[in-house]
Amino acid sequence: MMRLLVSAMLALATPSDGDNTPWSSNPRMLACAPEVLRPPAPLVLSLGPGHGRELAIRRVADDRWYFLVVQQPLEGTPLLMTPEAFTRAKRVEVPMSFEGRASVESPLAPVFRTPGAYEVYVSDALESDLGGHVCKIEYRGVSSRARPGTAEPARGT
């Protein structure tokens, strides 16, 4: 009976899409604030030593990935900062106004456009099996207090 229970637990713990990339949720390496994001406030990332060279944000509902800091960005896609600057940063702000591309065919669009769950990933190489660190936030969309044009540019320290 115990063997059956352990087998069932292992089967449930295995990712269904075959992705075995190790992603750690460790607030000392990557912390997102606020956990519930509303405009015009920026997303603030607190980064630990050795957090990585690359940054991406994934919208969970439609599995859209926005690569904000990468070695080789899609053509015509702005970077939040260079990988070198990101490696040194301890704190990074992602403004509500930041736009990215989810694919080569996609137009530039605000990363935080659709309310819902988002995941933030940092790694030395996002599109590899290296893994890295992840934190989760909820984007609630435009509030009645938000005013267009109040977002500030990205800042990293």
HELIX and SHEET records of a PDB file:
HELIX    1   1 MET A    2  ALA A   13  1                                  12    
HELIX    2   2 PRO A   83  ARG A   88  1                                   6    
SHEET    1   A 3 TRP A  23  SER A  24  0                                        
SHEET    2   A 3 GLY A 132  TYR A 139  1                                        
SHEET    3   A 3 VAL A  36  LEU A  37  1                                        
SHEET    1   B 5 TRP A  23  SER A  24  0                                        
SHEET    2   B 5 GLY A 132  TYR A 139  1                                        
SHEET    3   B 5 GLY A 116  SER A 123 -1                                        
SHEET    4   B 5 GLU A  54  ARG A  59 -1                                        
SHEET    5   B 5 ARG A  64  VAL A  69 -1                                        
SHEET    1   C 4 LEU A  30  ALA A  33  0                                        
SHEET    2   C 4 LEU A  43  LEU A  47 -1                                        
SHEET    3   C 4 ARG A  91  VAL A  94 -1                                        
SHEET    4   C 4 ARG A 155  GLY A 156 -1                                        
SHEET    1   D 2 GLU A  99  GLY A 100  0                                        
SHEET    2   D 2 ALA A 109  PRO A 110 -1                                        
END                                                                             
